[in-house]
Amino acid sequence: MSTPERGLPMVVPAPGLPARVRIHEVGARDGLQNEKSTVPTEVKAQFVRRLADAGLTTIEATSFVHPKWVPQLADAEKLFPLVSDLEVALPVLVPNERGLDRALALGARRVAVFASATESFAKANLNRTVDEALAMFEPVVARAKAQDVHVRGYLSMCFGDPWEGAVPVPQVVRVCRALLDMGCDELSLGDTIGVATPGHVLALLTELTEQRVPTGTLGVHFHDTYGQALANTLAALQYGVTTVDASAGGLGGCPYAKSATGNLATEDLVWMLQGLGIDTGVDLDHLVATSAWMAAQLGRPSPSRTVRALSHEDPKEQ
């Protein structure tokens, strides 16, 4: 259990930070799609409900991609009706118009498209060039906006690419600008392989501002592969970003696997934000219990250090 009776974490605000941060919870989608095992639909639904009970207000529920590509989320049509009554935002990923049709048919009111800042990843992930992928998204975004549906644009490889190495900042800004110009309401800047450092984060945010990309439209999505996710998040908050993506229990990136992607754990983020006096609306005890429960469903310990610390979870006992 956590330690509120001991007054921890001690609240010590720092200057220049927002009063409130909205956490965009991605564990049920980005997290579970990267797990080796497929979680039963009923367990996924309970996971989403527990996350909502913990106070998270934006919970990415699933992805309407072809089951061939993401078999772990092949149950999207079955899952979404099980959670759609929740009074929280439930964005879903849609890769194309067919995915949008499937999502709209179930009443989804928030969708996301998934672009790349690099040609190599666009080819590997979407089998298209960057510009071809953007062209594919144009009718998706247009149709969604015509029905007053909120659209998020994910942008992968903003800070580094496993094939191309360092990614020039202007290259990232160009794709961000294209996504906004086609009608996206919000952008998520993804450090897909976890190589960003705080100076790089500030450089990208500064260039985006100079190119008329409003900071208020931006979210950040850091992976903790090199242990930099919280430092990068703090840099983004100091710049004025108030939306942060995180995955409950660190799902989707297990540090014991050589190919771990290392999603920033929501609990680790909440602990830092609580210590800074930044409001998230999240009950950390409830969230820790939820992530410990999901770790048990997956049969492995949670990668989140905060989950381990507050639940007294010993990975050697798993």
C-alpha positions in Angstrom: 0.0 0.0 0.0 1.0 3.6 -0.4 2.2 5.9 2.3 -0.1 8.9 2.6 -0.1 8.6 6.4 3.6 9.5 6.3 3.0 12.5 4.0 4.9 11.1 1.0 5.7 12.3 -1.5 6.3 15.6 0.3 4.7 18.3 -1.8 7.3 20.8 -2.9 6.1 22.9 -5.9 8.6 24.1 -8.5 8.2 27.4 -10.4 7.0 27.5 -14.0 4.9 24.4 -14.0 1.2 23.9 -14.8 -1.3 23.6 -12.0 -3.0 20.6 -13.6 -1.9 17.8 -16.1 -4.2 15.6 -18.1 -2.9 12.1 -18.3 -3.7 10.3 -21.5 -3.8 6.7 -20.4 -2.6 4.3 -23.1 -2.2 1.0 -21.2 -5.3 -0.7 -22.5 -4.3 0.0 -26.1 -0.6 0.7 -26.6 0.3 -1.3 -23.5 -1.7 -4.5 -24.2 -1.0 -4.5 -27.9 2.7 -4.9 -27.1 2.2 -7.8 -24.7 3.1 -11.2 -25.9 -0.1 -12.8 -24.5 -3.6 -11.9 -25.5 -5.8 -10.7 -22.6 -9.4 -11.9 -22.5 -11.9 -9.2 -23.5 -13.6 -9.3 -20.1 -10.3 -8.6 -18.3 -9.6 -5.7 -20.7 -13.0 -4.2 -19.9 -12.4 -4.6 -16.2 -9.0 -3.0 -16.6 -10.5 0.1 -18.4 -13.2 0.4 -15.7 -10.7 0.2 -12.9 -8.6 2.9 -14.6 -11.7 5.1 -14.7 -12.4 4.4 -11.1 -8.9 5.5 -10.3 -9.7 8.9 -11.7 -8.2 8.8 -15.2 -10.4 10.8 -17.5 -8.8 9.8 -20.9 -8.4 6.1 -21.4 -7.4 4.9 -24.9 -9.6 1.8 -25.1 -8.5 -0.2 -28.2 -7.5 -0.1 -31.9 -9.7 -0.8 -34.9 -6.8 -2.2 -37.0 -7.0 -5.4 -39.0 -6.7 -8.3 -36.6 -3.9 -9.7 -38.8 -1.6 -6.9 -37.8 -2.5 -6.6 -34.1 -4.1 -9.8 -32.9 -4.0 -8.7 -29.3 -6.7 -6.1 -30.1 -8.8 -8.2 -32.5 -11.7 -8.0 -30.1 -12.3 -4.2 -30.5 -15.9 -4.6 -31.6 -16.6 -6.8 -28.6 -14.7 -4.6 -26.1 -15.9 -1.1 -26.9 -19.6 -1.7 -26.0 -18.5 -3.1 -22.7 -17.0 0.2 -21.6 -18.7 2.8 -23.7 -21.1 3.7 -20.9 -18.2 5.1 -18.8 -18.2 8.9 -18.4 -14.6 9.3 -19.5 -13.0 10.0 -22.9 -12.4 6.7 -24.7 -10.3 7.4 -27.8 -9.6 4.5 -30.2 -6.9 4.1 -32.9 -8.1 4.0 -36.5 -5.5 3.3 -39.2 -7.8 4.1 -42.2 -11.3 4.7 -43.4 -12.4 1.1 -42.7 -11.2 1.4 -39.1 -13.0 4.7 -38.8 -16.2 3.1 -40.1 -15.9 0.4 -37.5 -15.3 2.8 -34.7 -18.1 5.2 -35.6 -20.6 2.3 -35.9 -20.0 1.7 -32.2 -20.4 5.3 -31.2 -16.8 6.3 -30.7 -16.4 10.1 -30.3 -12.6 10.3 -30.2 -10.3 8.7 -32.7 -6.5 8.7 -33.4 -4.4 8.3 -36.5 -0.8 7.1 -36.4 1.8 8.8 -38.5 5.6 8.7 -38.7 8.3 11.4 -38.8 10.7 9.1 -40.7 10.5 7.3 -44.0 11.9 4.0 -42.6 9.3 3.6 -39.9 6.5 4.7 -42.2 7.6 2.0 -44.6 7.9 -0.6 -41.8 4.8 0.2 -40.0 2.4 1.5 -42.7 4.0 0.2 -45.9 3.9 3.7 -47.2 6.1 6.8 -47.5 5.5 9.6 -45.0 3.5 11.6 -47.5 1.5 8.6 -48.7 0.5 7.9 -45.1 -0.6 11.5 -44.6 -2.6 11.3 -47.8 -4.3 8.2 -46.4 -5.2 10.0 -43.2 -6.7 13.1 -44.9 -10.2 11.5 -45.7 -10.2 9.8 -42.3 -9.7 13.1 -40.4 -12.1 15.0 -42.7 -14.9 12.4 -42.2 -14.3 12.3 -38.5 -14.4 16.1 -38.1 -17.5 16.3 -40.3 -19.2 14.2 -37.6 -17.7 16.4 -34.8 -15.4 13.6 -33.6 -12.2 14.6 -31.8 -9.0 13.5 -33.7 -5.6 12.9 -32.2 -2.6 12.6 -34.4 0.2 10.3 -33.1 3.6 11.0 -34.5 6.2 8.3 -34.0 10.0 8.6 -34.2 10.1 12.2 -33.2 13.5 11.9 -31.5 15.3 9.0 -33.1 14.8 6.1 -35.5 16.4 2.6 -35.3 17.2 2.7 -39.0 17.9 6.4 -39.6 19.4 7.4 -36.2 18.9 11.0 -35.3 15.8 12.7 -36.7 16.2 16.4 -37.7 13.8 18.7 -35.8 12.5 20.4 -39.0 11.5 17.0 -40.4 9.3 16.3 -37.3 7.9 19.8 -37.4 6.8 19.4 -41.1 4.7 16.3 -40.3 3.2 17.9 -37.2 2.2 20.9 -39.3 0.7 18.6 -41.9 -1.4 16.8 -39.3 -2.7 20.0 -37.8 -3.5 21.4 -41.2 -5.6 18.4 -42.2 -7.7 19.0 -39.0 -6.2 17.0 -36.1 -7.3 18.6 -32.8 -4.3 17.3 -30.9 -0.8 15.9 -31.5 1.2 13.3 -29.5 4.9 13.6 -29.9 6.3 10.1 -29.6 9.8 9.1 -28.5 9.2 5.6 -29.9 12.6 4.1 -29.0 13.2 6.1 -25.9 16.3 8.0 -26.9 15.2 11.6 -26.2 16.9 13.9 -23.7 15.5 17.1 -22.1 17.5 19.5 -24.4 16.2 17.7 -27.5 12.6 17.9 -26.1 13.0 21.7 -25.6 14.5 22.2 -29.0 11.6 20.4 -30.7 9.0 22.3 -28.7 10.7 25.6 -29.4 10.8 24.9 -33.2 7.1 23.9 -33.1 6.2 27.2 -31.5 8.2 29.1 -34.1 6.3 27.2 -36.8 2.9 28.2 -35.3 2.1 24.9 -33.7 0.2 25.8 -30.5 1.7 24.2 -27.3 -1.9 23.6 -26.1 -2.4 21.1 -29.0 0.5 19.0 -27.9 0.9 15.9 -25.8 4.1 14.0 -25.1 4.6 10.3 -25.3 8.0 9.2 -23.8 9.4 5.7 -23.4 11.8 4.9 -20.6 14.2 2.7 -22.5 17.2 4.8 -21.3 15.6 6.0 -18.1 14.8 9.5 -19.5 11.0 9.5 -19.6 10.4 11.5 -16.4 13.2 14.0 -17.1 11.8 14.5 -20.6 8.3 14.9 -19.2 9.5 17.6 -16.7 11.2 19.5 -19.5 7.9 19.4 -21.5 5.9 20.6 -18.5 8.3 23.5 -18.0 7.7 24.5 -21.6 4.0 24.5 -21.0 2.7 21.1 -22.2 -0.1 19.9 -20.1 -1.0 16.5 -21.7 1.2 13.5 -21.0 0.7 10.0 -22.3 1.5 7.1 -19.9 0.7 3.4 -19.4 -0.6 2.0 -16.2 2.0 -0.3 -14.7 4.4 0.4 -17.5 2.5 -2.0 -19.7 4.0 -2.5 -23.2 7.6 -2.2 -22.2 9.0 -4.9 -19.9 12.6 -4.1 -18.8 13.3 -7.8 -18.6 12.9 -8.2 -22.4 15.8 -7.2 -24.6 13.5 -5.5 -27.1 11.6 -3.6 -24.4 10.0 -0.3 -25.5 9.7 1.0 -21.9 6.4 2.9 -21.7 6.4 5.6 -19.0 4.4 4.1 -16.1 1.4 6.1 -15.1 2.2 5.6 -11.4 5.7 6.9 -11.8 4.3 10.0 -13.5 1.7 10.5 -10.8 4.2 10.2 -8.0 6.3 12.9 -9.6 3.4 15.2 -10.3 2.0 14.8 -6.8 5.4 15.7 -5.3 5.3 18.9 -7.5 1.8 19.8 -6.3 0.4 19.3 -9.8 -3.2 18.1 -9.9 -4.1 15.0 -12.0 -7.3 13.8 -10.4 -5.8 10.3 -10.0 -6.0 8.3 -6.8 -2.6 6.7 -6.7 -3.5 3.9 -4.3 -6.4 2.8 -6.6 -4.2 3.0 -9.6 -1.4 1.0 -8.0 -3.9 -1.7 -7.0 -5.2 -1.8 -10.6 -1.8 -2.2 -12.1 -0.8 -4.9 -9.5 -4.0 -6.7 -10.5 -3.2 -6.5 -14.2 0.3 -7.7 -13.6 -1.1 -10.7 -11.9 -3.4 -11.3 -14.9 -0.3 -11.2 -17.2 1.7 -13.5 -14.8 4.6 -11.1 -14.4 5.7 -8.3 -12.2 4.9 -4.7 -13.1 7.9 -2.7 -14.6 6.7 0.4 -12.7 9.0 1.2 -9.8 6.2 3.0 -8.0 3.9 0.0 -8.3 6.6 -2.2 -6.7 7.4 0.3 -4.0 3.8 0.9 -3.0 2.5 -2.6 -3.3 5.7 -4.2 -1.8 5.9 -6.3 -5.0 9.0 -8.4 -5.1 9.8 -9.4 -8.7 11.7 -12.5 -7.4 8.5 -13.8 -6.0 6.6 -13.7 -9.3 
